[in-house]
């Protein structure tokens, strides 16, 4: 098990960068030089990167009732999926300038699930979603809440952002079965639910 990575940030240099697109999903082209594992240096490697803002995600659940919140919404990236472009996900949203990760988590939980009160909100881990071509990191939180008396289904989301989000509250067992079946295919949701599975397993030991 390696104790740390071989190289650090200083071992890669940006020689030149150019903006290729400045819309909702900006794209830059980089000319990069970086060290290699054989001791040499790669000079002027060209790479395109989507410079997407970082995001915050939160898995919302009730540990007492063993209930979890899943969100169902249309995703244009899955538009050509042979089955459906509507995916099961967890709460997530982009970070605006000046916002803390925790404040984004609370804002998005309210907007996407309708919940106003949380019992706890804890940071889990940050990770890159697709570092081969996207700069985005996701900062993942867990949030616990009393879900016992909440409707099992409800629709939320901001109309100003054209959001149309269906909230589902289901049991841990049903959620874990959906994951096992491959019905949950959003990577952030998979990571978060596997984290929850681990917590359940640890408590059972």
N, C-alpha and C positions, 0 to 999 in steps of 0.2 A: 504494500500500500504506500504510494508516494506521500511524503510529508507536505510537499508543496509543488507547484508547477515549476518547470525548468526555466522559463523566461519571465520577465516582468514587462511592464508597460514601456520602459525605456529601451527595450530591445526591438521595438518597432517604431518607425518614423513615417509620418505622412510627408511625402515629397511634394504632392500637388493635390488639390481637390477642386471639384467643379460641380455646381448645382445643375442637375439634369431636369429636375421637376420640382416645383414649389407648391403643389396642391395639398390636399388633405393628407396624402402619404408622400412626403418629400423624398426625393432620391438624389444621392450624391455619388460622384465617381471619384475614387481615390487612386493615386499612384503611391504605392507603399514600398518601403524597404524593411526587411526583418531578418533576424537571425534564424538559422535552421539547426536541426538536431545533429547534423554531421559537422557542425562547426563553421560552415560557410555562411554567406549572406545572399538572400534573394533580393535583387535590385529591381525597382520599378515594376512591381506586381500591380496589375490593374484589377480593381474590384468595384462593383456597384453596391451601394448600401441604402436601404430604406431607413431614413433617420426618423423613425417613429418615436413619439413621446413615450416615456415610461408609464406604466399602468399599475393600479392597485387592484387586487382581487381579494375576495373574502368568502370563505366557506361558512355558511350560517347554519347552526344546528342546535337542537335541544338535547343535552346529554341525559336529562332525566326521563324524557318521553321517548328518547332514541328516534328523533325525527330530524330531517334535513331539508333544506330549501334547495330546489333545483329550478333553474330558469330555462324557459323554452323560447327561442327567438330565431328569426330569419337571419342567415349569414351569407352575404354575397360571395364570400370565398368558397362556399360549398354549393354555389348555384348549379354547377354541373354534376352534382352528386347523383348517382343513379337512383337513390331512394328518396332523399329529402334534403333541402337546404335549411331546414329548421333543426337546430341543435339544442341539446341539453347542456347547460352551462352553470357556472356559479356567478355570483355578483362580481362585476369588474367595471372599471372605468379609467379613463386617462387622467393624468395629473395636470392640473392647471398651474400656471405660474404663481408661486408663493404659497401653494397648498402643502400641508404636511401629509405624509402617507396615511396617518390615522384619520385625519379629517376627510380625506378622499374616501376611505373605507366607510366611514359613518354616512357620508353624503350618498354614496352609491347604494348602500344597503337600504337607506330610506327611499330613494327614488325607484329602486328596482324591486323591492319586496314589500314596501309599505310599513316596515317596522320602525317604530320611533324609539323603542327602549331595548338596550342590549344589556345582558348580564355581565359580559366580558368581551374584550377585544384584544387579541394578542398576535404579535408578529410571529410568523413561521420562518419564512426564508425568501430571499430574492433570487431570481433566476432569469436567464435569457430565454426567450421563446423560440427564436430561430437565428442564432448568431452567424450562420453562414451568409446571411444577407440582410438582416434586420437588427437595428441597434437597440430595440426595445428590451427593457427589463420589466418583469412583473414582480411586485412586492406583495407577497401572499400573507393574508391574515386569517385567523380563525375568530369567529364571533359566536357566542352562545346567547340564546334568547328563549323565552317561554313561548313555544309554538302550539301548546296543547289546544287552545281555543281559537286558533287562527283558521280561517277557511282553507280547505285543502287546495283550492285553485282560486286565483285572482289575477287580474291583468293590471300591469303597471308600466312605467316608463314615461319619459318626457315627450310630450307632443312636439315641443320646439325642436327636439332632436330626432323626430320621426321614429321614436322608439315604440315598439309594440312587444311587450314582454309578458309572458304568461308564467306566473309563479306557481310552482307545485310544492306541496309539503308532503313528503313520503317517509316511510320508515327506513332506518338504516339498512335492514335486510333487503328491501326492495331496491334501494339505491345500489347496494353492493352487487345485487344480481344484474341490474342494468349495466353496470361496469363490466361484469364478467361476460355478459352476452355481447359486448361491443356496441351497445346502444349509445353509451356516452362516449363521444369521439372528440370532444374539445380537450386539448392537451392540458390546459390550466385546470380544468375540472378534474381530469384524471389524476393529476398530481395531488390536488387537494383531497380528493376522496380516498386516495391511497394513504395519505397522511392520517385521515380520520380512521381508516381501517387499522392502522398501526396503533393509534391511541386506544381503540376498543380492545385490540389484542393485548396490549400492555396491561390494561386494567383487569383483564380476565386472568392474567397469570398470578 
